[in-house]
Amino acid sequence: MNNLVSKLPLPPRVKNMDRQQFETLFTSGAFVITTGFMFLNSIMLARALGDAGRGEVAAVFGNTVVLGWAFQIGVPNAVAYFAKDADNRRLIMSSWAMTLFVTLPMALALTPFFLWQMTGDAFTGPDGTQLRIFYVMFIVLQMLNGPFTSAIFYLRGIGNTFRFNVLLALPQFLITFGYFCLYITGTMTVTRALTSTFLMMCLGWGYALVSTGSLPGRGFDRELFKEVRNWGLRAWVGNLSFVMSNRIDQLVLVAFVSSEDLGLYAVAAPVATISGAVARGIAQSLLPFIRNAASDDERLARIRKSVVWVAAASAGILIVIAVSAQLLVPLVFGSAFADSVLPLLLLLPGAFAADVTQVYNVALQSFNKPEDSSKAQIAAALVTVAGLIVLLPPYGIVGAAITTTAAYWVALLVSAYYWNIHRAKVKRGEATGHTEQIEQPA
């Protein structure tokens, strides 16, 4: 039987907290550290490469990170959900099977889109050929995003908070280490930054897969695969829509704006998501407690507290960013990035909505309602497409920021609507958070 929540005693200083509070603080702290690495990366890239070079790195690496989310096919969340009832070996083989049968064909089908992106300004300069090669390399690597994230999310599902956070943060730590070595030696270029990023990701992902016993091999279970596939596909629609509503601005900007403007947006977007580290920590640590709660009343209470925690923390952090942005952005990133302030300020209200939405998404998924979470993201994606068509040509990165914030708020309102409907059914006894166990092999 899996350890759903760690049985280690709480440290004396937190003995008055319940287990969820402690693990939420631990996970949020880990995400804050990881976000700090990303923030430091952005500073080093901006100062060493300037706005155009920063835009070229974003066009290759940042761009393919977005594709990696789509390549997950909803499987990591399915693995976290079923971790209560199935062992890692059978679940991870379901993830590898989805990579082979769904991710690979999807990547091949997207070839025209990749070719269109490579017509953008970042790929037509003097280093265009090298950047196109790196772009393809990162796309191939991101096809393994599903198995890597599934291995990590299994640990989340069984409540192994320490290993979950360490392995999730490891690739980002290694990337930061590589950038730091290049930066302090004064040898950072666009191609060297991308080479370091690729090697460090391979190292971090490879260690996570090996140390968790998640390489492809034995243990494929056809019946469990069907369960994971069906659950993942129900969530995948929302994941794809999430990519559209939250990151399609960056995907489209690659082909529409200059490398300089792309570099400005590549600074504004990460700064606007700093509060998301706390929200992710609260949301990610929530699922095993909901799945293992003794009653639906306890589940609802934990979700309600998490919404309050996220809203308060997010609002406080974003207000500080808004007040200090005009001074700190040029000071930290350099005067060339002063024009990042306006899109940053426009993104901040949306960041608050995105933070709270994370909790509602986990709540719906933990009650086996991933399709309702998907509906919220679909609505946001429609707003994103319409907004980019109308606002991107005349206003560039400012129009993209306005569109993204509008999409975030649509996602929040729709997810809150569906959660309130389901919560009312649970309170009336018409629905329950209990699910049938997956049958274990003999």
Phi, psi and omega in degrees: 000134182290146172283103184286325178223137182306138181265001178297143179293149178289146175302151183305323184291343180242022184294340179273356176272154170277170187300321181296318180299316181296312183289331175295314178297319180296312182292319177298319177299320178296318179293325176297318178297315179298317177297324176299320175300315181297320179296317178296321177301315181298321179295312182297317179296317182296315184286327182276328188249345183078180185292321181292314179295322176298323178293325179292320177296320178296322181296327183267300186279305181302324180295315183284337173301320178298317178297325180300325177297319178294324182291348180290336177059025178076001186292317180305319177294324177294319179298317178298321181293316184272358180300336178296334191238351184222154182278162185299320186300314181289323181291317183293327177291331173295322178294316178297322179296319178295324177298317181289315189268343182238309184296313181300310177299324180295317179298320178294322180293334181275004182307316177301323178295318179298317179296322178295318179299325183284005171269357182289168185303322184296334185259003184247006179277192181301326181263018186303317181298314178297320181294324178294322177296314177300320181301314179295318179300317181289327176297315179299316179298319182293344175294342177267006181300322181299305178299319179299309183293327177296318178300320180288317184289338173298318178297321176298317183295327180267001176083019177275078190297319185296306182295322177305311183289319181296311183289328178291324182276340187304311180301320180293321177298317181294321177299315179298319178299317179297315178299319183298318179298318178293322185291313184289338177268358179067027184247012184284126169232173180299313183291324178290323177297318180290322177298313179299316180301314182297313182296319181291324176295317178300318180295313182293315179293318181298316179298317181298317181293318181289315186290337178261005181065040188247016174288156180296146181169228184286167168102007180292131181237111185300317182292318178294323178302320179297318179297312181295317180300311183295317179294316181297318180293326176297323179277336186295323178304317178291322179297317178296317179294325176299317178300318181294314185283334185255335185225358181294336176303317180288325177297316183284324181301330181306321184265351188248334185240166180290163177299326180296312179294323177297323177295320177298316181290327179293340173274316183297317186297311179296322179297321181292341183258012181302319180296338181298338178297317178293316180299317179297319180299316180292315183292315183295324181280353185283322190303309182299331179287324176291314183295332184255007181292154184282337183208163177293328177299319178294320178300312182297322180295318180295320179294317180300316179297321182295321177299316180297314180302312183295314182300315182293314182294316182297313181300316181298314181295316184291327176296318178298317179298315182298318182291326187261353189301316184301326181272314192280325183300307177296326182292317185279313186267342183112155184297336179297342183254017179299328181286359175284344187296315183298307177299328177298311181298325179289334180279338187298315178301323178293327179299321177299313180298318180296323180297311182292325180300327180303320181291316178298321179297314178296320180299313180295318180293322182290337174265020177062040178234052181295334180293328177289323173298322179296323181298322179296319180288327176297315178300318179295322180295320178298319177296320180298312181299313180297317181295320180292322178299319184277318192260334184294313182301313182278333189243356176059229185292334175293316177297323178296320180294317179298317180298316181298317179296317178300319180294320178302317182290325175297316179299318179296312184296319181288317180295321177296322179298311182291325178295318180296325176296312182292321179299319179297321178294319179297317181293330177277356181083014181270349179213163182215156176275355181285142176228157179288144178288147173285136181293129179278146179292151180291000000 
